[in-house]
Amino acid sequence: MIHYIFYFIFTFIISFFLFSKYYIFAGKFNLIDNKNPNYNFKPTPSGSGIIFCLIFFVGNLFFFYKNNFFGIIYPNKYYIFLLSSLILCLISFKDDQKSIDPILRLLAQIILTYLSITSLDLSLLDFPLKILIFFSVGIWIYILNINNFLDGSDGHLISIILFLLLQTLLINYELKSFYFSFYVALILLPVLLSFLLFNLPPAKIYMGDAGSIFLGFISGYIFLEFASKGYFYISLSLLAYPFTDCSITLVKKVAKGYMPWKGMYDYYFLKPTLKNKINHKNVLFYNFLFNIINFAIIYYMIKYEISSLFILSYVFSLALILIYKNLESNLSFFKVFK
């Protein structure tokens, strides 16, 4: 335990230092967001998610070195998973500098997630292997990209991922089965907590695609790992709000004739801020409130083995969307911050 405390404190301090100096790096590499409608085009450093990936890589070396203490059981072909996350992050970082063709990005995602499927044990699922691989890759890519869509309001995505990691720790602890996702959460928690301090409204830096795509890759792995172990309904609860908001918005987007990857601002958490009905603090407040409730739902699902409780996660997700719609309508009853 003392080893992890040392790792947590050291990583948090290093991360804080790197984020505080990131604006220097961002300026040199043209990673300044000058087109953010949320702050009247205020220039803000972007692409800082590259720090997530680099520290995750180094953190894995620390855990590998301390393997005897932590007793980590690494997944099959673990190095492919690590390299894939790094390559995806670097591609997305390049995309933050200069846009890459969406088709090329998607192709890279398909190849890298397909290769990374080898890190998951799908044998417990009673389906033909080829069908499992096809759907696993599809779900992983979908999760990866909806994470990217959720990065539109200060502190929004990072708080969702932090709760996801805390819920991952809870699930592993309650199940008394420490899967690899447990160690992924331990490695990432200090760097993401540090970033939250810089991303709270008003945000001083943005993670960019380098961060959102990388975190989407990690989220997809966590979802599939729990699902492959027989905890599919828990996996559904973990990503209840991202699935709900992004799926509804994507259906509306395609129905209007847009390509799925086309940038739009119809996401329910984002519309009220863009219409100047509320500020980002309101969105973050309700986001935190939902995640606390969802945390409790997942706890009771595990504690009392009631899989059907996952429905509540989606009921509250729809309730959150209703709140955002009311915020968009500028109903003062829902306004917390001015």
DRENPA-700824 format. One record per residue (C-alpha): residue in three letters; x, y, z. Coordinates in steps of 0.25 Angstrom, whole numbers, plus 5000, padded with zeros to 4 digits. Layout:
<atoms>
ALAXYZ;...
</atoms>
This chain:
<atoms>
MET500050005000;ILE501150105003;HIS501750084989;TYR500450124983;ILE500350244992;PHE501650294988;TYR501350264973;PHE500050344975;ILE500650464982;PHE501850474972;THR500950454960;PHE500050564964;ILE501150664967;ILE501850634953;SER500450634946;PHE500150774953;PHE501550824948;LEU501350784934;PHE499950834933;SER500350964939;LYS501450984928;TYR500750924917;TYR500351054911;ILE501851074907;PHE501850944899;ALA500450974893;GLY500851114888;LYS502151054881;PHE501350944874;ASN500151024870;LEU499150954880;ILE498351074884;ASP496851064883;ASN496351194877;LYS495051144872;ASN494351104885;PRO492951174885;ASN492851154900;TYR493751274903;ASN493551364891;PHE494751304884;LYS495651314896;PRO497051254893;THR497251124901;PRO498351024901;SER497850894896;GLY498350754893;SER498850734908;GLY498250594908;ILE499650544902;ILE500050554917;PHE499050454921;CYS499650354911;LEU501050374915;ILE500850364930;PHE499950244927;PHE501150184920;VAL502150214931;GLY501150174942;ASN501050034935;LEU502650024936;PHE502550054951;PHE501449954953;PHE502149854945;TYR503449874954;LYS502549854966;ASN501849734961;ASN502249654973;PHE501549744982;PHE500349774975;GLY500149634969;ILE499649684956;ILE499149584946;TYR499449644932;PRO498449614921;ASN498849534909;LYS499849614900;TYR499849734909;TYR500849804901;ILE499849814889;PHE498849884898;LEU499849984903;LEU500450014889;SER499050024883;SER498650134893;LEU499950204891;ILE499850204876;LEU498350254877;CYS498750364886;LEU499850414877;ILE498950404864;SER497950484872;PHE498950584877;LYS499350604862;ASP497950624859;ASP497850734870;GLN498950804862;LYS498450784848;SER497150714845;ILE497350574839;ASP496250514830;PRO495150444838;ILE495250314830;LEU496750304833;ARG496450324848;LEU495350224847;LEU496250124840;ALA497350134850;GLN496350114862;ILE495749994855;ILE497149934853;LEU497649964867;THR496449924875;TYR496349794867;LEU497849764871;SER497549804885;ILE496349704886;THR497449594889;SER497549654903;LEU496149614906;ASP495749474910;LEU494349454902;SER494249304905;LEU493249324916;LEU492249384906;ASP491449274899;PHE491449334885;PRO492249294873;LEU493649354874;LYS493649434861;ILE492249494864;LEU492849534878;ILE494049594872;PHE493249674862;PHE492249734872;SER493449754883;VAL494149844872;GLY492949914869;ILE492549944883;TRP493949984887;ILE494050084875;TYR492650144878;ILE493050164893;LEU494350224888;ASN493650324880;ILE492550364889;ASN493550394899;ASN494150494889;PHE492750554887;LEU492550574902;ASP493750664903;GLY493050794901;SER492750864914;ASP493850894925;GLY494050784934;HIS492950694928;LEU493750584922;ILE494850574932;SER493850564944;ILE493050454936;ILE494350374935;LEU494850404949;PHE493550344954;LEU493650224944;LEU495050194950;LEU494550204964;GLN493350114961;THR494350014955;LEU495150014968;LEU493849994975;ILE493349874966;ASN494749804967;TYR494749824982;GLU493349774984;LEU493549654975;LYS494849614981;SER495449594968;PHE496449694964;TYR496449704949;PHE497349784940;SER496449904940;PHE496649914955;TYR498149954952;VAL497750034940;ALA496950124950;LEU498050124960;ILE499050174950;LEU498150284944;LEU497450344956;PRO498550434961;VAL498850494947;LEU497350514944;LEU497050574958;SER498250674955;PHE497650714941;LEU496250734948;LEU496850854955;PHE497150914942;ASN495950874935;LEU494850924945;PRO494051044940;PRO494651134934;ALA495651034928;LYS497051074927;ILE497450964918;TYR496750854909;MET497050714907;GLY496750714892;ASP496550584884;ALA497850534890;GLY497150524903;SER495750494900;ILE496150384890;PHE497150324899;LEU496150324911;GLY495050264901;PHE496050144898;ILE496250124913;SER494650134916;GLY494450034905;TYR495449934911;ILE494749944924;PHE493349924919;LEU493749804911;GLU494649744922;PHE493449744932;ALA492449694921;SER493449584917;LYS493449534932;GLY491949524932;TYR491649664938;PHE490949724925;TYR489849794933;ILE490949864942;SER491649904929;LEU490349964924;SER490150044937;LEU491650094936;LEU491350164923;ALA489950194925;TYR489950344922;PRO490950344911;PHE490150234904;THR488850314906;ASP489150454902;CYS490150424891;SER489250314885;ILE488050404884;THR488850514878;LEU489550424868;VAL488150374863;LYS487650514862;LYS488950554855;VAL488850444844;ALA487350464842;LYS487750604839;GLY488650554828;TYR489950584835;MET491150474836;PRO491250414850;TRP492650484852;LYS492150624847;GLY492350724859;MET491050774864;TYR490550834877;ASP489250764880;TYR489750684892;TYR488850714903;PHE489950754913;LEU490450854903;LYS489350924897;PRO488951014909;THR490351064910;LEU490451094896;LYS489151174896;ASN489651254908;LYS488551204917;ILE489451154928;ASN490951144930;HIS491851014931;LYS491751004946;ASN490250974945;VAL490550854935;LEU491650804944;PHE490750814957;TYR489750724951;ASN490750634945;PHE491350614958;LEU489950584964;PHE489650484954;ASN490950414956;ILE490850404971;ILE489450344969;ASN489950244959;PHE491050204968;ALA490050164978;ILE489250094968;ILE490450014964;TYR490849984978;TYR489449924981;MET489549844968;ILE490749774973;LYS490449764988;TYR489049704986;GLU489349644972;ILE488149714966;SER488549724951;SER487149794947;LEU487549914955;PHE488349954943;ILE487050014937;LEU487050114948;SER488450164942;TYR487650194929;VAL486450254936;PHE487350354943;SER488150384930;LEU486850414924;ALA486450504936;LEU487850574934;ILE487550604919;LEU486150664924;ILE486850754933;TYR487850794923;LYS486650824913;ASN485950904924;LEU487250984926;GLU487251014911;SER485951074913;ASN486451154924;LEU485551114935;SER486051174948;PHE485651064956;PHE486850974951;LYS487851084951;VAL488851064962;PHE489951164959;LYS489951294952;
</atoms>
